[in-house]
């Protein structure tokens, strides 16, 4: 299981939980599992989010591996300018 840390605004979709666990070995599978477990997250995830794994914001997409001990954070999409 991988723990996913969410920003506080997403608690309304996860029964108040800020940290949820899903079975996954990549970011893509983790996001799919989140949507399956909490369908209300689908529009947020599909609109675009940023994901940090072990302290680094990922830019390589859904194939980034995650391990059970990985620190995974979902964040509002970060935009540059």
N, C-alpha and C positions, 0 to 999 in steps of 0.2 A: 504494500500500500504506500502511496505517496501522499504526503500532506501538502495541501494547497492553501496558502494564506491569501485571504481576500481583503479588499478594501471595505471599509465599514458600510458603504452605501449598498453593498451586495447582500447584506444580512437579510434583507426582506425576502430574498429569493431562496435562502438556505435555512429557514426556520431559526434565524438569529445566530447561526454559526459563523465565526470568522475564519476558522480553520476546518477544512473538510478533507476527508481521505477518499482517494479513488485508486483503483487498480490500473496501473499504466507503466509503460517503460519509455515513452516518448512524450513530449509536450502535446503533440497532436492527439494521442490516445487519452491523455489526461483531460484535455479540453472536451473531447467527445464524451468521456465518462462523466464529466461535470454536467454537461447538457443532458445526458441521459438521467442522471440522478436528480438534477434540479433544472427542469425544462425552462423555468423562468429566466435562467441565465443566457439562454440561446440568443436573444436579440442583442444583449450586451457583448457577448463574445463575438458574434457575427459582425457587429459594428466595428470591431477592432479594439484590441487590448494590447498592452505590453506585458511581457512575461520575463521575470528574472529567475534564473536558476543559479543557485550557489553564489549569489552576489553579483552576477553579470546579467545585464539585460540582453536577451537573445535577439538576434536579428536574422538567424539562419532558418527560421520557420518551424514547422511542426515536427521535424525529424530530430530535434535535439533530444538526446537521451536523458532520462531521469532515473534515479535510483531511490530505493526506499528512504535513504538518509539524505536525499537532496533537499535543499531549502528552495521551495517554489513559491513565488509571489505573483499574483495577478495584480496589475496596476492599470489605471486609466491610460489610454494610449498616449505616449509621449510624442510630442510633435516638435520638430526643429524649425528653425527659422533664420 
